[in-house]
């Protein structure tokens, strides 16, 4: 066991160094002065190179090999060794110089994306995006041989959803698309008389910050006490970063759209709670991390949508919202407020999409990424392909690339293969909800009483606590007894919108 313990010590060191890089990235997105970009990109490059060199040394390989020979390992220890072996075999094949180049280019491309998006200038963004895609492809071609995957895209996808292939995802997404496209039309027709501007009240940013803190506290994400492990900051694109005792979320405030902030807080708060509720006994161990990005997304969207868009949630929270906004919404009946927050209307912006159309946004990105890494489309062709698919799937005409291909930060950050996780999060949520209905048939009564932590604690105990003990598909089967299927999610949205709009 000496070799195993030594390996876990090195894993802890690697995790701690990575967390320093995470805080540096958070600072880059929030408070760093503009002139610091190049310096920060150099810092991140050096950090990434050092971590890579440290963990891919022959010494680590020798310790890992010795640890694997032990005969008295329990299930958690075996899982740790399995996860370390995967990471070690992959990372030892990737040159440190390439790791550093990627880290630096991600920082530069992300910054260029912000500027290009603000100026609606794709050509400003394209050269750096091309560099990042080329570097990512170079790394993926190396990793593909180690993983034994069949395509570049399967390799990328496996980084975010271990054990998933593009074929498996395509099958689930086909099931989603076939049901959601006609459901979108029915919901949009049934809700066409609802005026979305009903909720567009001018709410000062200071008041919105108070609402954000109140919502975070309501779901159990502590940002105010002496023992707080979270904080809320402002950035262009909401995100969550951190691990166990220090998990931070960000949000973008819009004076004329407080709902955007509300659901962003519920969403990012759901992410944060997952990180904080991982098994504390496994902290700093490979098994102590999140199961996958799709599972992570299911945690955020469960809080945001399954809980946060119910009539029961707003039965409790609408009076509090009026208190915090000096009665801005006091003239809106509860049922009208709930219908408006659940309005189904195709939109150009993914993060503003409703539950019904959201997965279609993700499917579009999934199909484009597949085409890009299969050499069926070039970087320069991305805007036109994007626009074609938005017209085909959602009937929308894209006016400029900032509301189109440049709306998300992910490609500028090098996160290729990430997008499918968002729609898989919906699929997992359907399965979690089916299980919750059996375990706690009266859960909505808790929501209407403002006892949201009853639900978030159920998520912690049944899903989050397992951390990375299982691959995502296996976790879903362990929790629910069923293999991955979109059926529960589709049944949920169909019944929900039937009840809301009576089509």
ABEGO torsion letter per residue (X at the ends): XAAAAAAAAAAAAAAAAAAAAAAAAAAAAAABBAAAAAAAAAAAAAAAAAAAAAAABAAAAAAAAAAAABAABBAAAAAAAAAAAAAAAAAAABBAAAAAAAAAAAAAAAAAAAAAAAAGBAAAAAAAAAAAAAAAAAAAAAAAAAAGBABAAAAAAAAABBGBBAAAAAAAAAAAAAAAAAAAAAAAAAAAABBAAAABBBBBAAAAAAAAAAAAAAAGBBAABAABABBBBBBABBBBBEBGABBBBBBBBBAABAAAAAAAAAAAAAAAAAAAABBAAABGBAAABBABAAAAAAAAAAAAAAAAABAAAAAAAAAAAAAAAGGAAAABBAAAAAAAAABBBBBABAAABBAAAAAAAAAAAAAAAAAAAAGABBAAAAAAAAAAAAAAAAGBBBABAAABAAABAAAAAGBBGAAAAAAAAAAAAAAAAAAAAAABAAAAAAAAAGBAAAAAAAAAAAAAAAEAABBAAAAAAAAAGBBBBAAAAAAAAAAAAAAAAGX
